[in-house]
C-alpha cells in the first residue's frame, strides 16, 4: 500500500470508528425504552437510526465493495416493530463498522478509483466511502439531538 492509500485508509478508519464510538457512548445514557422511543411525530428513534446506519454500511460497503452478500431491507430499518435489545443492536453496528475497517485496510492506489455503481449512484470507491461516512455523520447529529430530548424530564421515566 502506498503512502497516500495508507493515509486515506487510516483517516477514514479513524472517522468511522470515532462516529461509532460516539453512537455507543450516547446510547449508554438511554434506557431500553428510550433507545426505541421517538418523541416526535416525524423522524426516527435512536434504535431505528442504529438499524439504518447498520443497513447502510452493510449495503453500500459490504454488498457492493466487500462482496459480503448482505441483502438490505431498508424499509425495516425505519419500521421494524421488533425492539431488539439495545446491546444486540449496537453490536450489529459495531460489526458493520468492523467490516468497513477491514475493507478499508484492503484498499490500494488502484481500488480507490475503481468504478462504483449502485442504482443511480455512479462514482468511485473513494466516493462511496466518503458518502457513507457523511451519511453516518448526519445521523450521528440526529442521535445527539435525540439524546438531549430524551434526557429531558418529560421522557426520563419511560419504561
Secondary structure, DSSP 8 states (H G I E B T S, - for coil): --HHHHHHHHHHHHHHHHHHHHHHHHHTTS-HHHHH---SSSS--HHHHHHHHHHHHIIIIIITTS-------HHHHHH------HHHHHHHHHHHHHHHHHHHHT--TTTTTSEEEETTEEEEHHHHHHHHHHHHHHHHHHHHHHHHHHTSGGGTT--
